[in-house]
Structures are given as C-alpha cells and as structure tokens.
Amino acid sequence: MSALDRLRRIQEELAHIFLERGEVIAGALAALLAGHHVLLIGPPGTAKSMLADELCRRLTGARYFQWLLTKFTTPEEVFGAISLRALERDEYLRVTTHKLPEAHVAFLDEVFKANSSILNALLTVMNERRFHNGREVSVVPLVSLFGATNELPEDDELQALFDRFLLRYVVNYIDDDFRFLRMLQHHPVVERTTLSLEDLRHLQAQVAAVDVPQHLLGAFADVRHELGRQQVIASDRRYRQAVDLLRAHALVQARRTVTEDDLFLLQHVLWHEPGQRERVHAVIRRVLYGYVDEARELLFQSQELHDYASRDWENTDLRSRAIVEAHTKLRHILAKITAIVDQARTAGRSVDQVEAMKQRIEHLQQQMLEAL
C-alpha cells in the first residue's frame, strides 16, 4: 500500500470514529503535509483533544509531545528542566529530552492558558522552527502543532499565538440525530492504520508538485478583494501559506491539481473572529459560483415567462402578443447568459452547468415560437 493510500485510509478511519468531523480531519491531514498548525475551538466534550491525540498518534517513528496548559504551567514542563551540569559550567541550558523542542508533532490542550514565560519561546518554535537554549539556537523538527481551546484569547499578547495557527476550526456537538445514535453505539477501534515519518516526508515532497491553475490564483485575488471590502483582513503571509495548504488538501483527496472545491478550505483560514467564518464562506461561493447562481436566476425568469405566455388567454390576439413579448425578453436573457458563459470560460471556470441552463432557455424559446 502506498503512502497516499495509507493516508486516505487514516482519513476514512478517523471519519468513522469522529462523526461530523470530515472537514476537520481532511484539513488536519493537509496541515501535516504542508507543515502548518491547527487550532480546534469549541466547548468541552466535543472530542477536540481526542481527535488531535488520535491523529498525532497515527504517525510512527515520530516523537510526539502532549501537554495540558494552565496558568500555573512552567517552562520546564514544556521545554525541559534546567541542566544542573550546565549550571556548574555557568551555562543556562535545558534538558529537552521528551519535551516540545524535540517533537515532530505536538498537541497543546488549552493552548491560550500559556503564560508570558512560555509564550515567546512557543512563538519562535511554531513560526521559525527554532529554540533558543542558552547561547545555542537549535532547529526543532516540529512538523505541526495542534492546539485546542474552549475560548478564543482576549489578551493582546496572545493574538500573535492565535495568528500562528493557519487552520482554525470551530467544533460543535453532534447535530444529526442518526449520527448521535451511532456515536452512542460506537465500538473501540481494533486496528489503526499508521503512517511512518518517512512516508510523511515522501508525501510532503509530492505536495510541491500539485498544480494550482492560474484561474484559481485569480480567484484568490478576487476573494481577498471582496473580503477587504467587508473588513475581513488577513495577512499576505496567510494567503501565501494557504496556497501550499490547498496543494496538500488536494493531495489528501488523491488529486494532483487544486480545484475550486479546495478553495472552500479558506473559510477556516481567513477569519479572525468566529462570526466572520460564514461571511468568508459566502464570499468564496460568490466568487467561484456566483455566475452559476446568476444563470439559475435567469433560467427561473425564463420559466416564468414561458408559463406567462402559455396560460389560457381570452383570444388569439392576446395570446400572440404575450408570446411575442415573452420571446423578446427571452432573447435578452439569452444574450445575458451567453455573456456569462463567455466570462466564465475566460476565467477558466467550468461552464457545463450554465451551458445546460442556456439550452433549457433555448428550448423554452423554441416552444413559444412553435406556439405562434
């Protein structure tokens, strides 16, 4: 079984365990491949910690660090105790064995409970993949850090930590009754598919080869422009990192090219406050499929015109006038939908749906002509 097949099987197994978490699982796997960090936000009891822990433990040969942060957590618990032998040499060094600086994958629960003594070192580890240990600056092997929290930070000093998480998922309780019953009947997993660290490196190398069509980069710019108008601002860095994340997301879906569907992952990247998430989703949909919605509205208008012309009229003269009037309006509608097809095709978008709607409008027009 190839590394990609194992990754896909892991995705399926996790989706079977964690119901209504398909988007989170796919995004988390993409974050692993792209080397970015994931934040899970939600109330207690939504399996945030369990999901992150289960995913992290699917990697074999990788060092894993997990810790619950509180306001009393000390740097020694996260980064290692001070070396007494080093102190004898007048050096201030930490023993980082089995601690965050040596981890490939990490999970920090209640991550925003970190105090200022932990915060600065944590930022450097996450962003620069470096750890300052006394006079030494070492490169850490960290691939991805998963964080969980019940609430978003309010303190300004924690905003920098919040920004380090490229993917941010709001996790709620199970909504569907059928899936809720499945959760109650859930049985422990007997067999777990795993992915070696070597396999992960191999897949990471494949991410760079995933193609991003030029028209989708144009859609990126359109999304950024529209969100800017709505005062939903994300940094250039987040947009740049999102490109690699979309490549990884496409690979998780066993695709070698990023598609329009992948762009919906941006709804978990570009918001700053949870209330903005739905707005980001709406903008992405409007940018990608607004032309389809516009064409659908034109089809609806055409059907109304057809129904208007086809109803029972008092005499033949009134009926003929109604048909001529409807036919004239349909001609204008066809001109509009033809322009939509041309614009969509120029932008590199799929025009199959719009072409089908155009054909239905032409059929309605033909029916009216035959009725004259």
C-alpha positions, 0 to 999 in steps of 0.5 A: 500500500502506498503512502497516499493510500495509507493516508486516505485510509487514516482519513476514512478511519478517523471519519468513522470514529469522529462523526461530523468531523470530515472537514476537520480531519481532511484539513488536519491531514493537509496541515501535516503535509504542508507543515502548518498548525491547527487550532480546534475551538469549541466547548468541552466534550466535543472530542477536540483533544481526542481527535488531535491525540488520535491523529498525532498518534497515527504517525510512527517513528515520530516523537510526539509531545502532549501537554495540558496548559494552565496558568500555573504551567512552567517552562520546564514542563514544556521545554525541559528542566534546567541542566544542573551540569550546565549550571556548574559550567555557568551555562543556562541550558535545558534538558529537552529530552521528551519535551516540545523542542524535540517533537515532530508533532505536538498537541497543546490542550488549552493552548491560550492558558500559556503564560508570558514565560512560555509564550515567546519561546512557543512563538519562535518554535511554531513560526521559525522552527527554532529554540533558543537554549542558552547561547545555542539556537537549535532547529526543532523538527516540529512538523505541526502543532495542534492546539485546542481551546474552549475560548478564543484569547482576549489578551493582546499578547496572545493574538500573535499565538492565535495568528500562528495557527493557519487552520482554525476550526470551530467544533460543535456537538453532534447535530444529526440525530442518526449520527448521535445514535451511532456515536452512542453505539460506537465500538473501540477501534481494533486496528489503526492504520499508521503512517511512518515519518518517512512516508510523511516526508515522501508525501510532503515532497509530492505536495510541491508538485500539485498544480494550482491553475492560474484561474484559481490564483485569480480567484484568490485575488478576487476573494481577498478583494471582496473580503477587504471590502467587508473588513475581513483582513488577513495577512499576505503571509496567510494567503501565501501559506494557504496556497501550499495548504490547498496543494496538500488538501488536494493531495489528501483527496488523491488529486494532483491539481487544486480545484475550486472545491479546495478553495472552500478550505479558506473559510477556516483560514481567513477569519479572525473572529468566529462570526466572520467564518460564514461571511468568508464562506459566502464570499468564496461561493460568490466568487467561484459560483456566483455566475452559476447562481446568476444563470439559475436566476435567469433560467427561473425568469425564463420559466416564468415567462414561458408559463406567462405566455402559455396560460389560457388567454381570452383570444388569439390576439392576446395570446400572440402578443404575450408570446411575442413579448415573452420571446423578446425578453427571452432573447435578452436573457439569452444574450445575458447568459451567453455573456456569462458563459463567455466570462466564465470560460475566460476565467477558466471556470467550468461552464457545463452547468450554465451551458445546460441552463442556456439550452433549457432557455433555448428550448423554452424559446423554441416552444413559444415560437412553435406556439405562434 
